[in-house]
């Protein structure tokens, strides 16, 4: 068994897929296997892969199972020490995998790690940051750390971050197995979006550390835009870039995430969370009223997520204060 299993979930990614695969096979670290799971692509994704790389085997689903379920399948079907989650719209620099594996081998307490992701724009590499990890605020607004900033080396230090984006993290299998619930690593009720935040939270509850290693560099043409959202106008612009289904899932899954993971009630952050959720509700009421259908769905499933919360609390190994130290503005 190879040290790393690279799990690539594809869905209508014809315009990205060959550049992505070329960058994988150009890695200087070669002790990896590649598993491709296609979520019912209807474009030329599969034909492009088989034409350029006929030796690759592809698990083909007839429908879109979502990010969480497809990656759960891939993780179960491998036995590697590490798992690299790969989005189809990524281009990896040659040393990406080598630098992350080298770091993880020296740091057994680290459960997940990410490199520095810069933005792709229409296939061209830019000097703008896409993500160097996940940042979380007291009000539980979650952002891609550094998103939209010009890369001037401000994130080049190897440091802990709250969590990792699902776009291209390297995760220790032991850490994944420690948080597994109902035979799931990622929570399949999320389908797509926010499952990476949920996983990061659960890893931290079990005491795993999460780092960014910016010497590992890759480029991402993210379909769900990660940009500055510091003002109402910018938030509105960013949400218009997404499909209505993406906005619906993002809103619904954030509520699932809060029910499942928010620490026991502490006024220090509970009031900011409530205020933030009220402001989001008002925004959706006036600008995205179709997404209000998420609320009865969350209410209907509340008992399921309360049960998941109970299971998570039973496994928790750290004090809430260890989680709460991340509920602030970004600290260098």
MODABEL-V922868 format. One record per residue. N is the residue number from 0. PHI is phi in degrees with one decimal (NA if undefined). D_CENTER is the distance of its C-alpha to the mean C-alpha in Angstrom with 2 decimals. Layout:
N_PHI_D_CENTER, N_PHI_D_CENTER
This chain:
0_NA_25.39, 1_-67.4_23.42, 2_-65.7_21.61, 3_-121.7_18.28, 4_-106.5_17.05, 5_-93.0_15.03, 6_-108.2_13.47, 7_-112.3_13.45, 8_-101.8_13.05, 9_-110.9_15.27, 10_-160.6_16.46, 11_48.0_19.13, 12_-113.4_17.97, 13_-57.1_21.52, 14_-75.2_21.51, 15_-108.7_18.67, 16_-63.4_19.09, 17_-70.3_22.07, 18_-60.5_20.96, 19_-62.8_17.70, 20_-65.1_19.83, 21_-57.9_22.48, 22_-69.1_20.20, 23_-66.5_19.16, 24_-79.2_22.85, 25_-99.5_23.77, 26_-69.8_21.99, 27_-74.2_24.54, 28_-91.7_23.01, 29_-116.8_24.11, 30_-84.9_23.74, 31_-140.8_20.97, 32_-114.0_20.96, 33_-122.5_19.11, 34_-118.1_18.33, 35_-111.0_17.87, 36_-120.0_17.27, 37_-99.1_18.29, 38_-94.4_17.55, 39_75.3_20.98, 40_-59.3_21.11, 41_-116.1_24.28, 42_-100.6_24.51, 43_-91.7_25.56, 44_-51.6_22.33, 45_-67.5_24.05, 46_-67.8_27.36, 47_-62.6_25.96, 48_-65.0_24.36, 49_-68.1_27.56, 50_-69.5_29.80, 51_-87.2_28.21, 52_-131.3_27.07, 53_-64.1_29.31, 54_-77.9_28.82, 55_-79.0_25.20, 56_-96.2_24.80, 57_-126.2_22.55, 58_-84.3_21.80, 59_-109.8_22.60, 60_-98.0_21.80, 61_-80.2_23.99, 62_-139.5_21.45, 63_-80.1_17.80, 64_-83.7_16.48, 65_93.0_12.96, 66_-59.9_9.61, 67_-63.2_9.99, 68_-67.2_13.65, 69_-63.7_13.75, 70_-70.3_11.47, 71_-59.5_13.52, 72_-58.9_16.56, 73_-62.3_15.79, 74_-65.9_15.18, 75_-64.5_18.41, 76_-85.7_20.31, 77_-127.6_19.97, 78_-134.4_21.27, 79_-70.0_19.96, 80_-69.3_19.57, 81_-128.0_16.11, 82_-124.0_13.36, 83_-105.0_11.60, 84_-85.1_8.83, 85_-121.1_10.19, 86_-81.7_9.81, 87_-69.3_13.42, 88_-100.1_13.66, 89_-109.2_13.30, 90_-126.7_16.44, 91_-94.3_16.59, 92_-70.9_19.52, 93_-56.3_21.80, 94_-97.5_21.15, 95_-57.0_17.34, 96_-68.7_17.36, 97_-59.8_20.63, 98_-68.8_19.67, 99_-72.3_16.60, 100_-64.0_18.66, 101_-58.8_21.62, 102_-65.7_19.90, 103_-63.7_18.56, 104_-64.4_22.05, 105_-91.1_23.59, 106_-130.0_21.34, 107_-66.2_21.38, 108_-83.6_20.15, 109_-90.2_16.71, 110_-91.3_14.13, 111_-151.4_11.17, 112_-148.2_11.40, 113_-130.6_10.19, 114_-90.0_12.77, 115_-91.8_13.76, 116_-104.3_12.38, 117_-102.3_15.17, 118_-83.5_15.67, 119_-97.4_17.54, 120_-127.2_20.13, 121_53.0_21.86, 122_83.8_21.26, 123_-99.8_22.63, 124_-71.2_21.03, 125_-120.2_21.15, 126_-102.8_21.36, 127_-102.3_18.94, 128_-77.5_15.68, 129_-95.1_12.40, 130_-169.0_10.33, 131_-127.2_11.42, 132_128.8_9.00, 133_-109.5_8.47, 134_-108.9_11.96, 135_-131.0_13.47, 136_-107.4_17.02, 137_-55.1_19.80, 138_-76.7_19.57, 139_67.3_15.90, 140_-73.6_14.91, 141_-116.4_11.38, 142_-132.8_11.01, 143_-74.9_9.53, 144_-63.1_12.24, 145_83.4_14.99, 146_-56.9_13.90, 147_86.6_17.16, 148_-80.8_19.25, 149_-70.8_21.55, 150_-79.5_20.92, 151_-117.3_24.03, 152_86.1_22.91, 153_-68.5_21.99, 154_-118.1_18.81, 155_-81.3_20.48, 156_-76.9_21.09, 157_-80.0_19.29, 158_-141.5_18.25, 159_-71.1_16.18, 160_-130.4_13.28, 161_-63.3_12.08, 162_-155.0_8.51, 163_-121.8_5.98, 164_-67.3_3.30, 165_-76.9_2.19, 166_-69.2_5.43, 167_-160.6_7.73, 168_-89.1_7.72, 169_-104.9_10.99, 170_-123.7_11.35, 171_-72.8_14.89, 172_-59.8_16.15, 173_-57.1_18.31, 174_-68.2_15.49, 175_-60.5_13.83, 176_-67.4_17.37, 177_-70.1_18.11, 178_-100.8_15.61, 179_-62.2_16.42, 180_-133.0_18.05, 181_53.3_20.20, 182_66.2_19.27, 183_-120.1_15.58, 184_-86.7_12.75, 185_-90.3_10.12, 186_-74.5_12.12, 187_-71.4_13.54, 188_-69.0_15.02, 189_-78.8_11.86, 190_65.7_12.23, 191_-136.5_9.53, 192_76.6_7.48, 193_72.5_6.80, 194_-68.6_6.42, 195_-72.2_3.57, 196_-66.9_6.38, 197_-59.9_8.88, 198_-64.3_8.31, 199_-60.1_8.54, 200_-60.2_11.54, 201_-67.1_13.10, 202_-62.0_12.99, 203_-68.9_14.74, 204_-60.0_17.18, 205_-93.7_18.28, 206_89.5_18.92, 207_-74.6_16.43, 208_-91.2_15.90, 209_-132.7_12.84, 210_-128.5_13.88, 211_-107.5_13.55, 212_-125.1_16.06, 213_-69.3_16.90, 214_-66.9_19.54, 215_-89.9_16.94, 216_-120.3_16.60, 217_-148.0_14.92, 218_-127.6_14.97, 219_-135.7_12.70, 220_-102.2_14.29, 221_-71.2_11.60, 222_-76.8_12.99, 223_-96.5_11.35, 224_-57.9_12.96, 225_-113.0_11.68, 226_-140.0_15.13, 227_-58.7_17.48, 228_-129.8_17.91, 229_-82.3_20.68, 230_-129.2_23.33, 231_-58.7_24.02, 232_-61.1_24.96, 233_-69.1_21.77, 234_-60.6_19.69, 235_-62.1_21.98, 236_-62.3_21.70, 237_-63.6_17.89, 238_-69.9_17.90, 239_-68.8_20.67, 240_-74.3_18.55, 241_-91.6_16.45, 242_-72.3_18.05, 243_-62.8_19.58, 244_-66.8_17.67, 245_-63.7_14.28, 246_-63.9_15.82, 247_-62.4_17.18, 248_-63.2_14.04, 249_-61.9_12.32, 250_-68.5_15.57, 251_-60.7_16.17, 252_-69.7_12.87, 253_-65.2_13.18, 254_-67.1_16.62, 255_-56.8_15.62, 256_-60.4_13.29, 257_-66.3_16.37, 258_-58.8_18.80, 259_-79.4_17.01, 260_-123.0_16.06, 261_-58.5_18.25, 262_-60.2_20.78, 263_-54.6_24.43, 264_-60.4_26.07, 265_-126.6_26.76, 266_-59.5_28.38, 267_-58.4_26.95, 268_-127.3_23.61, 269_-65.9_24.50, 270_-61.9_26.56, 271_-59.8_23.92, 272_-63.9_21.45, 273_-62.7_24.26, 274_-62.1_25.32, 275_-66.0_21.90, 276_-68.4_21.57, 277_-64.7_25.14, 278_-63.9_24.55, 279_-66.1_21.63, 280_-60.9_23.94, 281_-63.3_26.73, 282_-60.0_24.71, 283_-66.1_23.67, 284_-58.1_27.26, 285_-92.4_28.74, 286_-115.8_26.33, 287_-141.9_24.18, 288_-58.1_26.47, 289_-62.6_25.35, 290_-83.1_22.08, 291_-65.1_24.28, 292_-63.4_24.34, 293_-65.4_21.10, 294_-65.5_23.32, 295_-64.6_25.67, 296_-68.6_22.91, 297_-63.5_21.30, 298_-61.5_24.87, 299_-63.1_25.64, 300_-99.3_22.74, 301_-61.0_23.17, 302_-66.9_25.07, 303_-61.8_22.46, 304_-78.3_19.84, 305_-65.3_22.62, 306_-64.6_23.30, 307_-64.9_19.73, 308_-62.4_20.13, 309_-62.1_23.40, 310_-62.8_22.03, 311_-61.6_19.34, 312_-65.0_22.21, 313_-65.3_24.45, 314_-91.7_22.15, 315_-58.9_21.42, 316_-114.1_22.87, 317_-118.0_22.66, 318_-75.1_24.34, 319_-58.1_22.62, 320_-60.0_23.79, 321_-68.6_21.37, 322_-78.2_18.46, 323_-65.0_20.46, 324_-66.0_20.99, 325_-90.4_17.54, 326_-86.9_18.53, 327_-141.8_20.15, 328_-63.3_19.94, 329_-57.0_18.41, 330_-114.2_20.76, 331_-65.9_21.38
